Amino acid sequence: MTYPKLLVKRDIVLKNVKALKKLTSENGVGVLYGVTKVFCADPELAQIYVEGGVDGLADSRIQNLKKLQNFDIDKILLRLPQHSEVDQVVRYADISLNSEISTLRKLNEAAGKAGCRHKVILMVDLGDLREGFFQEEDFYQAVEEVLKMDHLILEGIGTNLTCYGAVIPKPHILKRLDDYKQGVKDRFGYDLKIVSGGNSSSVYLLGKEKLPSINNLRLGETLIRGTESSYGQQLPGTNSKGWVLQAQIIEIKEKPSVPVEETGLDAFGHEPVFVDRGVRKRALIALGKQDIVNESLNPVDKDIIVLGGSSDHTILDISDCQKDYQVGDIVDFTLDYVGVLMTCTSEYVDVEII
Ligand SMILES: *Cc1c(COP(=O)(O)O)cnc(C)c1O
C-alpha cells in the first residue's frame, strides 16, 4: 500500500453519470459530453463515463485526448487549439471548440493534409469573458468562411459561462444561442447540429426553464460530484463522496498552537496567522500543497482541524478526536472539485478504483 492514495468509488461515479444522462436527455439535451480533464483523462475512469452513457469524451488538452483513442466515441477538444498543435488536433479530436479564424484556417489545412474532415463548434462569449466571439459580425464572418472550407464541418455553436467571470447562466443569456442558431439559418440556410449550452453551471436550469435549442452540455464537476456549479446544490440521485483521499500520519506530538519564536514568512511567502488554542495534539501527514491545497481537504473525521502545511506536509489538530490516532494510521478526506483535479494531477498520489 502506498500513500497518499485517491480512492475512487466506481459505483458512486457511475450512478452520478447515469443520473445526469437521464436528467439531460429528459430535458432536450440529447448529447452529453463527459469532461475528463479533472482526472487527466485516466482511461479507466473515462470508462465509467462511457458506461454511464455519455455521448462524447471532452478534454482541454490534446495529451489527454490521446489517452482516450481506444474509445469508439467522439473526442472533443475543449480549449481553443494552439496553432502549434493543429496536426494533433485533427488526429486525436473529432471536434474542437474555436473562436479564431486564423486557427480555423490552419485546422482546415491540417485536416486536408491528414485526409480527414474535422468538426468545429464556434464559441460565442455571452459575458463571462473567457473564450468566444464577442461581436456578432465577427461570428457570422467566421461562419461564412468555415462553410466554404473543404475539410471542416461546422457542427454547431456553444458558450462557456461561470469560469472566469462567474456569470450564472440565466434563460435570457442562453436564449442568445437560439438567436445565433436562427441567424445562421436565416443568413446561410444552414442548420447547426449542436447548440452547446455550457458546463456544470447550466445544470440547475434543467427541468425548470425552457431552453429550446440547447441540445448539448459539457459536464465535468456534475458527473464527478453530482453538484451543479452555479449554486453548489447536490442533484437528486447523486453523491459527492465518490472521491476519498487517504494520507498517512508520520508524526504525532503535543505542541503549542502558536510558534515559539519571532515569525517571518512561511514556505509560500505568506505571513501566517495562528489561533491560540493552547497546547494541542497535532498529527503530521505525508501530503502537501504539491498534491492539494488545504482548502480542498475535508476530513471525514469531523473532529479533525486542518491547521495548514507546506509543500510536502499537512498539519492536523487531532486533540478533539474520539479516535486515538497513532503514527502509521490513515486519515481520510473527501474532496471538492479542485481537490479531485489537484490530486489527480499530482504524480505523487496513486489512484485506486474500488
Ligand atoms: C472545463 C470545461 C467544461 C467542464 O466544466 P465543469 O464545470 O467541470 O462542468 C466545459 N466546457 C469547457 C470549455 C471547459 O473548459
The ligand as a Gaussian input file, in Angstrom:
#p B3LYP/6-31G(d) Opt

LIG

0 1
 C      -13.719000      22.506000     -18.109000
 C      -14.709000      22.841000     -19.157000
 C      -16.008000      22.309000     -19.071000
 C      -16.496000      21.480000     -17.912000
 O      -16.685000      22.278000     -16.773000
 P      -17.406000      21.703000     -15.461000
 O      -17.701000      22.924000     -14.677000
 O      -16.428000      20.816000     -14.802000
 O      -18.623000      21.002000     -15.884000
 C      -16.888000      22.612000     -20.113000
 N      -16.516000      23.385000     -21.150000
 C      -15.285000      23.918000     -21.260000
 C      -14.953000      24.762000     -22.435000
 C      -14.341000      23.663000     -20.256000
 O      -13.114000      24.189000     -20.362000

